[in-house]
Amino acid sequence: MRRTVIFLFMSLLALPGTALAEQAAMAATGGEGWLKPFAAIAAGIGMGLASGLCAIGQGRAVASAVDAIARQPGAVNRIQTAMIIGLALIESLALYALVMGVLLLFVKWPA
């Protein structure tokens, strides 16, 4: 698990360099080339990953909250408030991925 996280982090660090190299290649050739189809693929994969992982996180959060309520019924209001705030933060990640995907799809790539 730790190796996977490190690999993902390192690959994210390499993305800006590849984007700049692709932009320089597009400016030299005078067209979008093959960047637009890969942007659509990246948007789809990114939204799929974000949605799936957010669903897993929300499921685990609700399961933990229900377990906590079953153990301590007197603390329902505090547990429910914390759960709703946590669910909103998890959902904001999915919305952020959606916005990034839409920007990838509809941005006018430089010629």
BELMO-V557530 format. One record per run of one state. SS is the DSSP state (H for helix, E for strand, L for the rest). FROM is the first residue (numbers start at 1). TO is the last residue. If there is no record, write none. Layout:
ss->[SS:SS]
from->[FROM:FROM]
to->[TO:TO]
//
This chain:
ss->[L:H:L:H:L:H:L]
from->[1:2:30:35:72:73:107]
to->[1:29:34:71:72:106:111]
//
